[in-house]
Amino acid sequence: MKGLTRAISSICLIFFVFIFKSFCYSHAFFIMAILLLVSSPMLYLFVPEIRNIGTDMSAEFFLPTQTVFYFVLPENQKGPPESRINAMKNWKSALRKVSNISSIFERTRITREIGVDNCARKFTKVKFDDAIPDFDEVHNNVKHARLNGERLSFVSNILGQNGFLCDNPNTERVLIGRGPIVYRHEMMKKGSIFLFSDVIILAKCVVSNRRYVGEICFKLDNPTVNVQKIGNQISF
């Protein structure tokens, strides 16, 4: 992505140099100013900000918008008590099948894959990215900390440099999930929700996975924040 943009900018620079040689300096700078002014909205909307993100994360700019969870809640913490009891029975049964495995790390990996597989079957339209196996690994593993940092930078770039994430940096912040939402009483209906370990951010979509505006933040440590879910609607 970076190489392509640099190649295009170099070609445009060479092209403009040859063109502007036929004009005097005042006319050349005037034409350049007009071109920059006209192209600014298009650049803002359709050219993604790739600051502090790697090649793999840059692909997110071109993927369709969908709900993504980066961590899966263990089955013993979901749903009502009855469902949790049944889930624990199934969980222990699955663990017995791999009890002959000598490595505890292998067991942990398999239990995590079972959890991801169960969630993927239940929520077919949701993507579960398990590149980071556990929440604590973000703070204990350099590789996973770097990946979480790229995820934070991606969200920060599409929300804008004057957003909450840039104004309130936090080394302990972890991106847990994100996904599209629909506003009920707003002119701009399309938007997205971003769930972090310390804050929830809602923003209106200008260009999917490229530009979001009008962000609203709810700090999770604020005792006055109240989240209610009725059917497929969430109110804050």
TIPA-817160 format. One line per 2 residues: number of its first residue (from 1); for each residue x, y, z of C-alpha. Coordinates in Angstrom, 1 decimal, m for minus. Example, Ala and Ser with C-alpha at 12.3 -4.5 7.8 and 13.67 -1.06 7.14 Angstrom:
<nodes>
1> 12.3 m4.5 7.8  13.7 m1.1 7.1
</nodes>
This chain:
<nodes>
1> 0.0 0.0 0.0  2.8 2.4 1.0
3> 4.8 1.5 m2.1  1.8 2.0 m4.4
5> 1.0 5.5 m3.0  4.6 6.5 m3.2
7> 4.8 5.4 m6.8  1.7 7.3 m7.8
9> 2.9 10.4 m6.0  6.3 10.2 m7.8
11> 4.6 9.9 m11.2  2.2 12.8 m10.5
13> 5.2 14.9 m9.4  7.1 14.2 m12.6
15> 4.0 14.9 m14.6  3.3 18.2 m12.9
17> 6.9 19.4 m13.3  6.8 19.0 m17.1
19> 3.3 20.6 m17.3  4.1 23.6 m15.1
21> 7.3 24.4 m17.0  5.0 25.9 m19.7
23> 3.5 28.4 m17.2  5.0 31.2 m15.2
25> 5.5 30.7 m11.5  2.4 32.6 m10.4
27> 0.1 30.7 m12.7  1.7 27.4 m11.8
29> 1.2 27.9 m8.1  m2.4 29.1 m8.6
31> m3.2 26.0 m10.6  m1.6 23.8 m8.0
33> m3.6 25.4 m5.2  m6.9 24.8 m7.2
35> m6.0 21.2 m7.8  m5.2 20.6 m4.1
37> m8.4 22.3 m3.0  m10.6 20.3 m5.4
39> m8.9 17.0 m4.6  m9.0 17.5 m0.8
41> m12.5 16.1 m0.2  m11.8 13.0 m2.3
43> m8.5 12.4 m0.5  m10.2 12.8 2.9
45> m13.0 10.3 2.0  m11.3 7.6 0.0
47> m7.6 7.6 0.9  m7.1 5.7 4.1
49> m4.8 6.8 6.9  m2.2 4.0 7.4
51> m0.2 5.5 10.2  1.2 3.0 12.7
53> m0.4 m0.1 11.1  1.1 m3.0 9.3
55> 0.4 m4.6 5.9  m2.1 m7.1 7.3
57> m4.1 m4.5 9.2  m4.2 m2.2 6.1
59> m6.4 m4.8 4.4  m9.2 m4.0 6.8
61> m9.8 m0.7 4.9  m11.0 m2.7 1.9
63> m13.0 m5.4 3.6  m16.8 m5.2 4.0
65> m18.0 m3.9 7.3  m19.0 m6.7 9.8
67> m19.1 m7.4 13.5  m15.7 m8.6 14.7
69> m14.8 m9.9 18.2  m11.2 m10.3 19.1
71> m11.8 m12.3 22.3  m14.4 m15.0 23.1
73> m16.1 m15.0 26.5  m15.7 m18.4 28.2
75> m18.9 m20.5 28.1  m19.2 m20.6 31.9
77> m19.8 m16.8 31.9  m22.6 m16.6 29.3
79> m26.3 m16.8 29.5  m28.6 m17.8 32.4
81> m27.5 m20.2 35.2  m29.1 m23.3 33.5
83> m27.4 m22.7 30.2  m24.1 m22.1 32.0
85> m24.3 m25.4 33.8  m25.0 m27.3 30.6
87> m22.2 m25.4 28.9  m19.8 m26.4 31.6
89> m20.8 m30.1 31.3  m20.2 m29.9 27.5
91> m16.9 m28.0 28.2  m15.7 m30.7 30.6
93> m16.7 m33.4 28.3  m14.7 m31.8 25.5
95> m11.7 m31.5 27.8  m11.8 m35.2 28.7
97> m11.4 m36.0 25.0  m8.0 m34.2 25.0
99> m7.0 m35.3 28.5  m4.3 m37.6 27.1
101> m2.4 m34.5 25.7  0.7 m33.9 27.8
103> 1.1 m30.2 27.2  m1.1 m27.8 29.1
105> m0.5 m25.2 26.4  m1.9 m27.6 23.8
107> m5.0 m28.1 26.0  m5.5 m24.4 26.4
109> m5.2 m23.9 22.6  m7.8 m26.6 21.9
111> m10.3 m25.3 24.5  m9.9 m21.8 23.0
113> m10.6 m23.2 19.5  m13.6 m25.0 20.8
115> m15.0 m21.8 22.2  m14.4 m19.9 19.0
117> m16.0 m22.7 17.0  m19.1 m22.7 19.2
119> m19.5 m19.0 18.9  m18.9 m19.1 15.1
121> m21.7 m21.7 14.7  m24.1 m19.7 16.9
123> m23.4 m16.3 15.3  m22.8 m17.0 11.7
125> m22.5 m13.3 10.6  m19.9 m12.5 13.3
127> m16.2 m12.8 12.7  m14.1 m14.1 15.6
129> m10.4 m13.2 15.3  m8.5 m15.3 17.8
131> m5.0 m14.2 16.8  m4.5 m13.1 20.4
133> m5.4 m16.2 22.5  m6.2 m14.5 25.8
135> m6.9 m11.0 27.1  m3.9 m11.1 29.4
137> m1.6 m12.0 26.6  m1.8 m8.4 25.3
139> 0.2 m7.2 28.3  2.5 m10.3 28.6
141> 3.5 m10.9 25.0  5.3 m8.4 22.9
143> 3.9 m9.8 19.6  0.4 m9.7 20.8
145> 0.9 m6.2 22.3  2.1 m5.0 18.9
147> m1.0 m6.5 17.2  m3.3 m4.9 19.7
149> m1.5 m1.6 19.1  m2.1 m1.9 15.3
151> m5.8 m2.5 15.9  m6.0 0.6 18.1
153> m4.2 2.6 15.5  m6.6 1.4 12.8
155> m9.6 2.5 14.8  m7.9 5.7 15.7
157> m7.1 6.5 12.0  m10.7 5.9 10.8
159> m12.1 8.0 13.7  m9.8 10.9 13.0
161> m6.8 12.5 14.8  m9.0 14.7 17.0
163> m11.0 11.8 18.5  m11.1 10.3 22.0
165> m8.4 7.7 21.3  m5.8 10.3 20.2
167> m6.7 12.8 23.0  m6.7 10.1 25.7
169> m3.9 7.6 25.1  m3.8 4.6 27.4
171> m1.2 1.9 27.3  m3.6 m0.6 29.0
173> m6.3 m0.1 26.4  m7.4 m3.2 24.5
175> m9.7 m3.4 21.5  m12.3 m6.1 22.2
177> m14.7 m5.8 19.3  m16.3 m3.6 16.7
179> m19.3 m3.7 14.3  m21.9 m1.8 12.3
181> m24.9 m0.2 13.9  m28.0 1.7 12.7
183> m29.1 5.0 14.4  m32.8 5.3 14.9
185> m33.3 9.1 15.2  m30.4 10.5 13.2
187> m30.1 11.7 9.6  m27.0 9.6 9.1
189> m28.3 6.1 9.9  m25.2 4.0 9.3
191> m22.6 3.9 12.0  m20.2 1.6 14.0
193> m19.6 0.7 17.6  m16.1 0.1 19.0
195> m15.7 m1.7 22.3  m12.5 m1.2 24.3
197> m11.5 m2.4 27.7  m12.1 1.1 29.1
199> m14.5 2.9 26.8  m17.3 2.4 24.2
201> m17.3 4.6 21.2  m20.2 5.1 18.7
203> m19.5 6.9 15.4  m21.4 7.7 12.3
205> m20.2 6.2 9.0  m19.1 8.5 6.1
207> m17.2 5.8 4.2  m17.3 2.2 5.4
209> m14.0 1.3 7.1  m12.4 4.6 6.0
211> m14.0 7.6 7.7  m16.3 8.0 10.7
213> m17.5 11.3 12.3  m19.6 12.4 15.3
215> m18.2 10.0 17.8  m19.8 9.6 21.2
217> m17.8 8.0 24.1  m19.0 6.2 27.2
219> m16.3 5.5 29.7  m16.9 2.1 31.4
221> m15.6 3.4 34.8  m18.3 6.0 34.8
223> m21.0 4.8 37.3  m23.7 6.8 35.5
225> m23.3 4.9 32.3  m26.2 2.6 31.8
227> m26.5 0.1 28.8  m29.8 m1.5 28.0
229> m30.5 m4.1 25.3  m34.1 m4.7 24.2
231> m34.3 m7.2 21.3  m31.9 m6.0 18.7
233> m31.8 m2.4 20.0  m29.2 m1.0 22.5
235> m29.7 2.3 24.4  m27.1 4.2 26.4
</nodes>
